[in-house]
Amino acid sequence: MFNPGTVDATCGLLCAPCARLSQKPPLSTFFSVWFDHIVPGLGRLAGDPDAYTYLPNSVKRFPGPEGLAGLMAAAGLRDIRWILTAGGIIAIHVGTKA
């Protein structure tokens, strides 16, 4: 079972002073290249670059897992939790209606 206190203590033992652990999802670099370069290039080839920049731009504006959980809590949900899938780039959230 996940225990944040254990993670903090373990990180303190394993990391050098002032070191930071990366929280970057493993597939984020691939999707960054895909959304920022390949998809817009496909749009230019298809003759409609605006249509092919909408999705990458909307994905960038979407909140991260913690941010979405905060919005769900503000909307009145409780017991909010999520799991990360697809190498950490997709979060599936669940909450209980209060």
N, C-alpha and C positions, 0 to 999 in steps of 0.2 A: 504494500500500500504506500502511496506517495505521502511523504512527510516533509513539509517545507523546512522544518527545523533541522532535520537530518541533512537536507540538501545544503542549507546555509553552512552548517558545521563542516560538511565534507568539502565544500568549495573552499572554505577557509583553510583547510589542511592541504588541498591539492594545488591551489593557485598561489603564485608568487605575489608579494605585496604590490598593490596597484594594478593587478591583472584583472582583465574583464573576461567573462565567459560570453561567447557569442550566442545570441538568441535568434540568429538568422536561420530560418528554415532551410533544410538541405537543398531543396529544389528552387529556392527563391532566385538564385542567379540565372538558372535556365529560364524561368518564367519572366524575369526582368528583360533578358535579351529577347525572348519571344514577343512580349508585349511592346517593348520600346523600339524594336528594330524590325523584326520579321513581319509582324502583323501590319504595321504602317506601310512597309514595303509592298506587301501583297495588295494593300489598298490602292497604292499608287499604280501598280500593274493593272488592277481591275478598273481603274479610272474613277474611283470614289474614295479618296483618302480620308474624308471626314467620317464616313461610316466605319472605317477601320481604325480610327483613333478614339471613337466613343467608348468602346469597351475597356481598352487600357486606361483611359482617363477615369472612368467610373470605378474601376477596381482600385486605383490609387487613392481615391477619395473615401473608399469604404473603411470604416473603423476596424482596428485589429480586434482580436478576441476579447481583450479586457475592455476596450471601448464599447464594443457591442453589448457585452454583459452589463456595463454601466447604463447604456440606453434601455436595455430590457428592465433593469431594476428601477430606473426612473419611470418606466411605463407601468410599474406596479407588479412585476413578476418577482418571484422569490425562488430560493433554492436553485439559482442559476449555475449551470455547469456547462462545460464544452469539452469536446475532444478534437484534437488536431489530426487530420488525415492528409493523404497525398503528399507525404514528405513535409508536412507542417504548413502547407499553403492554403488548406481548407479547414475551417473550424465549423463544427456542427454544434449548435447551442440548444439547450433545453432549459426551460424554466417552468415554474408552477404558477398558475394564476392565483393571485392573493384573494 
